[in-house]
Every structure is written in C-alpha cells, then in structure tokens.
C-alpha cells in the first residue's frame, strides 16, 4: 500500500529558509491580528506543516493572554521554537520592520503633502477589504476553536460583554480562563478539544514540530536561562533610556516617548484597540504630539499597512518628532523617522521578553489539561473579541459619519466582493487588497 506523503513530516527547516518566509510574512500580514494569525495558520500549519495545529493553538493561547500584539508574539514564539533565540528575534523583528518602513514613508507623505485624492481613494477601497479579511478570519478561527456548545457560549458571551456591556478585555480573559479551569475539572472532554485539527477533525499531516515532538533542548526551562534573558532585556531597556536621557534630558520628546510607550506596551491586553484610548489620551491631550484628526488618519494608515495594528504608534512617533522639531526645522524627516524608530523599539521590546522568558514554561504544559483547559476557554472568548472587532470595522466603514450620516453603499459592495473572493473562492489576501484598492481609487476619482 502506498504511503501518504503527509504521514511523513517535512525535513528540518534551514534557518535561511525560515528567514525568507518571515520576511515575506512581514509584507503580507494585512488584516490585523485575526488576518495575520489566519495567514500564519494557512502557511505554517496547512501548507508547509512546520508546526502541528495543536502546538500552534497552544502557543496562540499563550500569546492571547499577554500584553502586546499577539500575532507578532506568535511569530516570535514559532521562530524561537524552531531556531532558538535568533529565530525568535528574526521572526518577530521581520514582522514589524516592513510596517515601520512603510509607515515612515506614508507619514512623511502625509505630513509633507497632506491629502492626495488618489491615495485617499486607495485607502477608501482597502478599508472594506480589511473588514472582510477580519470577518473571514473570525469564521476560520471560530470553526477551528469552537468544538462544542460550551465553547460557542463562551464566544457569544465575550462578544456581548464587549459589544453591549463594554466590559474591559482583561476581565473577559480572566473570566474565560476561570471558566476553562473549572470546566477542565468538571467536564474535561469539553475543554480538551481546543487543540484539535479543526472542526471537521481534518489532519493536515505530520509536521516538523508535531503533537508528540519532544520539546527542543533550548526550549526547556531553567532558572539560569530565565535570569540571563531577564537581565539582558532590562539592560537593553535601561541602556536605551539612559542614552536618551543623556542626549535629550528627561523632558525631551524622545525620552518621554520611550517612557510612555514602555508603559503602553505593558497595558496592551486585547490588542491595539484596547490600548488606543490610552495612547489617544496621552498623545493628543497630554503631550500634544498629534491632533485628534491626525490620530484618526494615523489609525487609517495603521489599518491598511502590513504588520500589527499597534504600529499606529510609529505614526504617532513620526508626527510627534516632526511637530516638536527637536532636531531643528531643517531636519523634520530625520526627527520623525528617529522618533518612530524609538517608539517602535520601546513598544515591542517587552513582547520579545515575554516570549523568550515565558516560552519554556509554556512548552512544558502543552499536554497538561489543567493548563490547557483555561487557555481553551480564553481562545473561545477571543473568537467573540475578533467578531466584535469585525463589527467595529464594519460600522466605521459603512457609516463613516456615524449612524446619523449616509450609508456608504460603494464600501458595502467592495466589502462583500472581497468577502466572497476570500471565503468562496479562496483568493489570496494580497490580490484582494490590490483589487479593492484599485476599485476604491477608481470610484473616488470618478465621482
């Protein structure tokens, strides 16, 4: 009898092959965390079989409960698991750097030339496409993670808690974790299904890092390694802050940005939209780095570029550096680019630390129900959170002036077409975004 090729795991992945994939991912990771996680699942679990779905979801569960961008942390985790610390730094870094470069360029165009009709039209078409990407991702993740009525109930309760009751995301995470823990004791079968191969029980085949693959030696927990990683992380943060204080003083714009975005990075439970009110209050009202209108425009740019949605902070940094002119009136671009880089460094350093410190602990729990059951509950809740994000996008795209304003029919048509292409015809994300951008620009320039 012929052996199914999928029964044999792929050969070990060379570091530079992984490097090329992470670089590609950095340029195609549209759609916010839901879309980015869906892309990684499709590429790493289904197509390449670098990691099994059970191990993928276990890592995702951990990243979901951390402050910071979960998709970037998931890439860091998988890169670290495959190729040690350098693999994690490369995977996480390349997830962010393309977005930083693109946002610096777009922020420069925005500040130097203001509104350009063609660019406005492109953004107009991309917004409904991004909404469709998030909806499709919510459906796909929900079909994988919600294996029974209890998990569906947790997802529905999380959606209602956010959408109707405005419950803080950390409370939803804690509540789902408690439900999962109790459920794992009372009805373990219901909460042992979170790492399955999908709603239909489909297996994608043997993976390089499979369900039964032993934890690599570098991923085993030791206190010595924990202390070393913690010391290096604190030293990097302290050295960067000391340098900024020495050059610009404590009240200098870059020093204040470094301090503020360190605090923001530790409060970003629930992703970008959970922390944006905090960033808005500080950047607009307290420090006055950006105006309210600039903050809204920055969010639009952040939504339509690859990388984590929290990269909107790079726009805030660029505009803050430009407007404060801390390098003088002749070096506005340099000031903006430097500020955007500083903000990005302080925003993402904690994310790397959480993965490199906590990863070995997580790897010891992927077969232990008392740890996986709470995370299964959390994953179910996050499906509801993603659906809430999709509703949030749809509302702002279809009623750009609010419910009292006109309904935007062209955006609905573009969004529905994007959804059908993605869900029914399995079209690629980049072609869909490109087509929607062209449609948006054509409509804007013709009317």
C-alpha positions as a printed NumPy array, in Angstrom:
array([[  0.   ,   0.   ,   0.   ],
       [  1.352,   3.428,  -0.922],
       [  2.232,   5.677,   1.972],
       [  0.52 ,   9.051,   2.133],
       [  3.261,  11.715,   1.819],
       [  1.544,  13.672,   4.584],
       [  2.3  ,  10.839,   7.003],
       [  5.976,  11.783,   6.764],
       [  6.95 ,  15.095,   8.355],
       [  8.867,  17.596,   6.201],
       [ 12.619,  17.78 ,   6.607],
       [ 14.01 ,  20.135,   9.242],
       [ 13.699,  23.729,   8.032],
       [ 17.035,  25.525,   7.466],
       [ 17.329,  28.888,   9.206],
       [ 17.601,  30.884,   5.982],
       [ 14.526,  29.231,   4.507],
       [ 12.637,  30.353,   7.596],
       [ 14.227,  33.811,   7.307],
       [ 12.817,  34.212,   3.797],
       [  9.363,  33.174,   4.961],
       [  9.339,  35.593,   7.908],
       [ 10.466,  38.39 ,   5.572],
       [  7.609,  37.58 ,   3.188],
       [  5.153,  37.451,   6.087],
       [  6.178,  40.942,   7.17 ],
       [  4.982,  42.315,   3.817],
       [  1.709,  40.329,   3.511],
       [  0.457,  40.424,   7.115],
       [ -2.633,  42.535,   6.488],
       [ -5.95 ,  42.294,   8.274],
       [ -4.936,  42.937,  11.867],
       [ -4.246,  40.116,  14.335],
       [ -7.105,  37.943,  13.108],
       [ -5.983,  38.105,   9.495],
       [ -2.319,  37.7  ,  10.426],
       [ -2.987,  34.627,  12.578],
       [ -5.077,  33.158,   9.761],
       [ -2.204,  33.709,   7.31 ],
       [  0.265,  32.011,   9.663],
       [ -2.091,  29.091,  10.203],
       [ -2.583,  28.637,   6.479],
       [  1.141,  28.86 ,   5.707],
       [  2.733,  27.12 ,   8.706],
       [  0.11 ,  24.523,   9.672],
       [ -1.756,  23.704,   6.463],
       [  0.718,  24.252,   3.616],
       [  4.252,  23.931,   4.973],
       [  3.495,  21.73 ,   8.025],
       [  6.225,  23.346,  10.095],
       [  4.118,  23.031,  13.258],
       [  1.034,  20.982,  14.16 ],
       [ -2.29 ,  22.652,  14.813],
       [ -2.269,  21.555,  18.453],
       [  1.13 ,  23.134,  19.096],
       [  0.15 ,  26.208,  17.043],
       [ -3.029,  26.79 ,  19.064],
       [ -1.228,  26.167,  22.352],
       [  1.317,  28.861,  21.504],
       [ -1.504,  31.159,  20.313],
       [ -3.379,  30.712,  23.586],
       [ -0.316,  31.916,  25.498],
       [  0.171,  34.924,  23.217],
       [ -3.507,  35.856,  23.617],
       [ -3.143,  36.401,  27.362],
       [ -0.002,  38.535,  27.076],
       [  0.041,  42.304,  26.755],
       [  1.194,  43.209,  23.292],
       [  0.411,  42.245,  19.678],
       [ -0.46 ,  38.537,  19.759],
       [  0.249,  37.853,  16.068],
       [  3.769,  39.278,  16.312],
       [  4.346,  37.35 ,  19.518],
       [  3.079,  34.146,  17.893],
       [  5.568,  34.601,  15.032],
       [  8.316,  35.219,  17.608],
       [  7.301,  32.09 ,  19.536],
       [  7.306,  29.798,  16.488],
       [ 10.587,  31.274,  15.231],
       [ 12.137,  30.733,  18.668],
       [ 10.827,  27.177,  18.9  ],
       [ 12.301,  26.32 ,  15.505],
       [ 15.632,  28.173,  15.576],
       [ 16.398,  29.274,  19.124],
       [ 16.677,  32.915,  20.207],
       [ 17.945,  34.192,  16.861],
       [ 14.948,  32.575,  15.16 ],
       [ 12.56 ,  34.337,  17.522],
       [ 14.24 ,  37.719,  17.081],
       [ 14.252,  37.358,  13.285],
       [ 10.608,  36.204,  13.105],
       [  9.341,  38.916,  15.434],
       [ 11.58 ,  41.625,  14.033],
       [ 10.697,  40.986,  10.385],
       [  7.023,  41.01 ,  11.365],
       [  7.452,  44.646,  12.427],
       [ 10.234,  46.208,  10.309],
       [  8.408,  46.331,   6.921],
       [  5.485,  48.036,   8.631],
       [  7.852,  50.551,  10.263],
       [  9.492,  51.463,   6.946],
       [  6.145,  51.711,   5.138],
       [  4.577,  53.836,   7.88 ],
       [  7.585,  56.169,   7.997],
       [  7.233,  56.696,   4.236],
       [  3.454,  57.181,   4.418],
       [  3.752,  59.5  ,   7.415],
       [  6.291,  61.596,   5.53 ],
       [  3.94 ,  61.872,   2.534],
       [  1.072,  62.693,   4.888],
       [  2.967,  65.453,   6.686],
       [  4.725,  66.89 ,   3.643],
       [  1.925,  66.877,   1.071],
       [ -1.302,  66.4  ,   3.008],
       [ -4.372,  64.891,   1.388],
       [ -3.879,  63.414,  -2.085],
       [ -7.087,  62.273,  -3.855],
       [ -5.51 ,  59.145,  -5.364],
       [ -4.135,  57.992,  -2.007],
       [ -7.433,  58.776,  -0.299],
       [ -9.194,  56.627,  -2.901],
       [ -6.805,  53.715,  -2.345],
       [ -7.437,  53.863,   1.404],
       [-11.179,  54.069,   0.716],
       [-11.072,  50.771,  -1.159],
       [ -8.76 ,  48.992,   1.263],
       [-10.868,  49.64 ,   4.376],
       [-13.81 ,  47.394,   3.388],
       [-11.299,  44.768,   2.205],
       [ -9.669,  44.775,   5.641],
       [-13.128,  44.377,   7.196],
       [-13.782,  41.33 ,   5.001],
       [-10.397,  39.847,   5.953],
       [-11.227,  40.126,   9.65 ],
       [-14.685,  38.57 ,   9.152],
       [-13.216,  35.636,   7.22 ],
       [-10.504,  35.147,   9.816],
       [-13.087,  35.171,  12.629],
       [-15.044,  32.474,  10.809],
       [-11.996,  30.317,  10.196],
       [-10.655,  30.581,  13.722],
       [-14.119,  30.017,  15.147],
       [-14.575,  26.838,  13.093],
       [-11.274,  25.526,  14.431],
       [-11.575,  26.545,  18.056],
       [-15.304,  26.229,  18.873],
       [-15.826,  22.475,  19.001],
       [-18.936,  22.315,  21.201],
       [-21.83 ,  24.349,  22.568],
       [-19.995,  25.386,  25.733],
       [-17.165,  26.998,  23.761],
       [-19.682,  28.652,  21.437],
       [-21.415,  30.016,  24.536],
       [-18.147,  31.459,  25.861],
       [-17.51 ,  33.14 ,  22.493],
       [-21.027,  34.599,  22.414],
       [-20.753,  35.839,  25.997],
       [-17.41 ,  37.513,  25.209],
       [-18.919,  39.261,  22.18 ],
       [-21.915,  40.532,  24.181],
       [-19.678,  41.626,  27.059],
       [-17.568,  43.767,  24.703],
       [-20.209,  44.932,  22.234],
       [-23.13 ,  45.642,  24.555],
       [-21.647,  45.97 ,  28.049],
       [-18.193,  47.448,  27.278],
       [-16.518,  45.065,  29.746],
       [-12.714,  45.581,  29.83 ],
       [-10.847,  42.957,  27.842],
       [ -8.634,  41.801,  30.763],
       [-11.773,  40.901,  32.744],
       [-13.053,  38.864,  29.795],
       [ -9.74 ,  36.996,  29.597],
       [ -9.726,  36.314,  33.332],
       [-13.355,  35.195,  33.314],
       [-12.835,  32.862,  30.324],
       [ -9.739,  31.416,  31.957],
       [-11.624,  30.721,  35.194],
       [-14.478,  29.096,  33.273],
       [-11.956,  26.988,  31.369],
       [-10.195,  25.917,  34.548],
       [-13.443,  24.918,  36.279],
       [-14.702,  23.28 ,  33.103],
       [-11.492,  21.295,  32.814],
       [-12.201,  19.846,  36.268],
       [-15.944,  19.282,  35.825],
       [-16.189,  18.337,  32.123],
       [-12.63 ,  17.75 ,  30.859],
       [-13.741,  16.345,  27.49 ],
       [-15.367,  19.637,  26.554],
       [-12.17 ,  21.591,  27.22 ],
       [ -9.682,  19.068,  25.87 ],
       [-10.711,  19.755,  22.289],
       [ -9.054,  23.137,  21.865],
       [ -6.036,  21.675,  20.165],
       [ -7.793,  19.551,  17.589],
       [ -7.241,  19.646,  13.838],
       [-10.315,  21.671,  13.02 ],
       [-13.997,  21.468,  13.29 ],
       [-14.183,  18.546,  10.921],
       [-11.38 ,  16.589,  12.573],
       [ -9.207,  17.045,   9.494],
       [ -5.495,  16.445,   9.883],
       [ -3.011,  18.392,   7.793],
       [ -0.42 ,  15.636,   8.14 ],
       [  2.742,  15.149,  10.149],
       [  4.585,  18.357,  10.975],
       [  8.199,  19.262,  11.681],
       [  7.077,  20.187,  15.212],
       [  4.272,  17.68 ,  15.699],
       [  1.991,  16.931,  18.643],
       [  4.395,  14.347,  20.031],
       [  7.654,  16.044,  19.058],
       [  9.777,  16.421,  22.218],
       [ 10.434,  19.963,  23.377],
       [ 13.782,  21.089,  21.897],
       [ 16.613,  21.384,  24.377],
       [ 16.841,  25.17 ,  24.029],
       [ 13.125,  25.439,  24.925],
       [ 13.447,  23.643,  28.264],
       [ 13.015,  25.876,  31.309],
       [ 15.955,  26.607,  33.576],
       [ 16.256,  29.358,  36.145],
       [ 19.725,  30.215,  34.842],
       [ 18.403,  30.921,  31.367],
       [ 15.403,  32.791,  32.751],
       [ 17.672,  35.082,  34.782],
       [ 20.03 ,  35.66 ,  31.857],
       [ 17.239,  36.618,  29.437],
       [ 15.646,  38.908,  32.034],
       [ 18.963,  40.626,  32.744],
       [ 19.657,  41.191,  29.037],
       [ 16.177,  42.607,  28.43 ],
       [ 16.385,  45.019,  31.368],
       [ 19.89 ,  46.052,  30.297],
       [ 18.724,  46.839,  26.762],
       [ 15.822,  48.909,  28.056],
       [ 17.967,  50.689,  30.645],
       [ 20.753,  51.461,  28.168],
       [ 18.301,  52.92 ,  25.643],
       [ 16.599,  55.092,  28.264],
       [ 19.95 ,  56.242,  29.679],
       [ 21.144,  57.228,  26.199],
       [ 18.001,  59.256,  25.526],
       [ 18.193,  60.969,  28.918],
       [ 21.869,  61.809,  28.393],
       [ 21.302,  63.31 ,  24.935],
       [ 17.865,  64.944,  25.294],
       [ 17.181,  65.105,  29.041],
       [ 14.213,  63.606,  30.875],
       [ 11.725,  66.086,  29.386],
       [ 12.975,  65.603,  25.835],
       [ 10.383,  64.304,  23.341],
       [ 12.212,  61.04 ,  22.625],
       [ 12.786,  60.288,  26.31 ],
       [  9.132,  60.9  ,  27.122],
       [  8.089,  58.75 ,  24.155],
       [ 10.336,  55.921,  25.356],
       [  8.899,  56.077,  28.868],
       [  5.269,  56.412,  27.808],
       [  5.321,  53.633,  25.203],
       [  7.043,  51.289,  27.641],
       [  4.03 ,  51.731,  29.911],
       [  1.641,  51.377,  26.979],
       [  3.332,  48.128,  25.901],
       [  2.612,  46.628,  29.314],
       [ -1.082,  47.587,  29.115],
       [ -1.975,  46.365,  25.616],
       [ -4.15 ,  43.442,  26.722],
       [ -6.608,  42.805,  23.926],
       [ -4.546,  44.272,  21.123],
       [ -4.388,  47.689,  19.576],
       [ -7.997,  48.766,  20.064],
       [ -7.835,  48.062,  23.773],
       [ -4.903,  50.438,  24.259],
       [ -5.755,  53.124,  21.683],
       [ -7.842,  55.203,  24.133],
       [ -4.808,  55.306,  26.449],
       [ -2.489,  56.297,  23.593],
       [ -5.002,  58.856,  22.328],
       [ -5.333,  60.496,  25.731],
       [ -1.571,  60.822,  26.167],
       [ -0.512,  61.627,  22.592],
       [ -3.319,  64.103,  21.854],
       [ -4.287,  65.634,  25.183],
       [ -1.257,  65.359,  27.46 ],
       [  1.847,  65.514,  25.23 ],
       [  0.119,  67.053,  22.181],
       [  2.318,  65.089,  19.785],
       [ -0.622,  64.76 ,  17.353],
       [ -4.006,  66.396,  16.829],
       [ -7.278,  64.412,  17.054],
       [ -7.629,  64.455,  13.254],
       [ -4.056,  63.255,  12.786],
       [ -4.698,  60.413,  15.24 ],
       [ -7.695,  59.23 ,  13.218],
       [ -5.722,  59.431,   9.969],
       [ -2.875,  57.524,  11.595],
       [ -5.262,  54.757,  12.597],
       [ -6.439,  54.504,   8.978],
       [ -2.846,  54.163,   7.812],
       [ -2.169,  51.573,  10.51 ],
       [ -5.185,  49.545,   9.42 ],
       [ -4.087,  49.459,   5.795],
       [ -0.414,  48.566,   6.146],
       [  1.045,  45.159,   6.957],
       [  2.096,  44.386,  10.496],
       [  0.436,  44.766,  13.902],
       [ -2.32 ,  47.368,  14.2  ],
       [ -0.487,  48.8  ,  17.204],
       [  2.084,  50.066,  14.667],
       [ -0.09 ,  53.17 ,  14.579],
       [  2.268,  54.228,  17.388],
       [  5.007,  54.628,  14.754],
       [  2.812,  57.227,  13.05 ],
       [  2.295,  58.973,  16.386],
       [  6.043,  58.974,  16.936],
       [  6.793,  60.297,  13.447],
       [  4.277,  63.134,  13.668],
       [  5.435,  63.938,  17.22 ],
       [  9.061,  64.104,  16.114],
       [  8.13 ,  66.222,  13.102],
       [  5.987,  68.72 ,  15.032],
       [  8.316,  69.12 ,  18.034],
       [ 11.258,  69.797,  15.662],
       [ 13.738,  68.588,  18.282],
       [ 16.451,  68.361,  15.589],
       [ 15.651,  71.774,  14.121],
       [ 13.424,  72.981,  11.316],
       [ 15.701,  71.619,   8.577],
       [ 15.637,  68.002,   9.766],
       [ 11.937,  67.262,  10.086],
       [ 12.022,  63.907,   8.267],
       [ 15.029,  62.712,  10.279],
       [ 13.341,  63.753,  13.54 ],
       [ 10.152,  61.929,  12.562],
       [ 11.933,  58.758,  11.452],
       [ 14.073,  58.684,  14.606],
       [ 11.033,  59.172,  16.845],
       [  9.095,  56.434,  15.01 ],
       [ 12.039,  54.053,  15.5  ],
       [ 12.338,  54.879,  19.2  ],
       [  8.611,  54.365,  19.753],
       [  8.697,  51.025,  17.915],
       [ 11.68 ,  49.805,  19.954],
       [ 10.086,  50.544,  23.305],
       [  6.695,  49.203,  22.21 ],
       [  7.996,  45.807,  21.065],
       [ 10.914,  45.082,  23.404],
       [  8.535,  43.756,  26.106],
       [  6.887,  41.454,  23.539],
       [ 10.184,  39.725,  22.799],
       [ 10.891,  39.451,  26.506],
       [  7.535,  37.823,  27.279],
       [  8.131,  35.124,  24.65 ],
       [ 11.769,  34.401,  25.45 ],
       [ 11.047,  34.338,  29.193],
       [  7.726,  32.5  ,  29.165],
       [  8.115,  30.223,  26.161],
       [  9.978,  27.462,  28.055],
       [  7.272,  27.424,  30.729],
       [  4.544,  27.166,  28.084],
       [  6.327,  24.323,  26.315],
       [  6.141,  22.226,  29.469],
       [  2.326,  22.494,  29.609],
       [  1.062,  21.573,  26.129],
       [ -0.076,  18.149,  27.287],
       [ -1.397,  19.132,  30.716],
       [ -5.162,  19.692,  30.865],
       [ -5.07 ,  21.862,  33.973],
       [ -3.046,  24.381,  31.951],
       [ -4.637,  23.868,  28.543],
       [ -8.293,  23.999,  29.692],
       [ -8.123,  27.662,  30.827],
       [ -6.347,  28.541,  27.579],
       [ -9.049,  26.727,  25.586],
       [-11.641,  28.891,  27.333],
       [ -9.634,  32.004,  26.537],
       [ -9.336,  31.029,  22.87 ],
       [-13.123,  30.656,  22.679],
       [-13.571,  34.11 ,  24.201],
       [-11.109,  35.624,  21.739],
       [-13.294,  34.421,  18.847],
       [-16.01 ,  36.686,  20.236],
       [-13.486,  39.512,  20.59 ],
       [-12.45 ,  39.15 ,  16.947],
       [-16.088,  39.236,  15.861],
       [-16.517,  42.434,  17.86 ],
       [-13.528,  43.883,  16.003],
       [-15.163,  42.95 ,  12.684],
       [-18.372,  44.726,  13.729],
       [-16.314,  47.761,  14.809],
       [-14.629,  47.902,  11.399],
       [-17.887,  47.428,   9.509],
       [-19.62 ,  50.211,  11.43 ],
       [-16.895,  52.771,  10.731],
       [-16.571,  51.737,   7.085],
       [-20.282,  51.65 ,   6.251],
       [-21.275,  54.716,   8.318],
       [-18.147,  56.916,   8.126],
       [-20.047,  59.909,   9.586],
       [-21.851,  57.816,  12.208],
       [-25.39 ,  56.423,  12.174],
       [-26.799,  59.904,  11.577],
       [-24.83 ,  60.13 ,   8.335],
       [-25.344,  58.455,   4.974],
       [-24.84 ,  54.72 ,   4.45 ],
       [-21.782,  54.06 ,   2.239],
       [-23.102,  51.665,  -0.439],
       [-19.868,  51.515,  -2.508],
       [-17.949,  50.337,   0.577],
       [-20.56 ,  47.626,   1.144],
       [-20.211,  46.424,  -2.462],
       [-16.403,  46.352,  -2.221],
       [-16.523,  44.599,   1.161],
       [-18.999,  41.925,   0.031],
       [-16.967,  41.279,  -3.119],
       [-13.799,  40.919,  -1.009],
       [-15.567,  38.525,   1.368],
       [-16.859,  36.326,  -1.474],
       [-13.422,  36.24 ,  -3.098],
       [-11.729,  35.265,   0.167],
       [-14.323,  32.828,   1.56 ],
       [-15.928,  31.263,  -1.501],
       [-13.05 ,  31.318,  -3.975],
       [-10.114,  31.167,  -1.519],
       [ -8.428,  34.121,  -3.219],
       [ -5.138,  35.384,  -1.827],
       [ -5.175,  38.332,   0.551],
       [ -2.761,  40.48 ,  -1.458],
       [ -4.686,  40.2  ,  -4.792],
       [ -7.935,  41.003,  -2.987],
       [ -6.449,  44.078,  -1.29 ],
       [ -4.927,  45.198,  -4.595],
       [ -8.212,  44.843,  -6.473],
       [-10.127,  46.682,  -3.751],
       [ -7.542,  49.481,  -3.722],
       [ -7.984,  49.932,  -7.49 ],
       [-11.761,  49.886,  -7.151],
       [-11.671,  52.445,  -4.345],
       [ -9.355,  54.778,  -6.248],
       [-11.472,  54.499,  -9.414],
       [-14.706,  55.237,  -7.565],
       [-13.213,  58.19 ,  -5.657],
       [-11.71 ,  59.784,  -8.763],
       [-14.818,  59.259, -10.911],
       [-17.464,  60.65 ,  -8.546]])
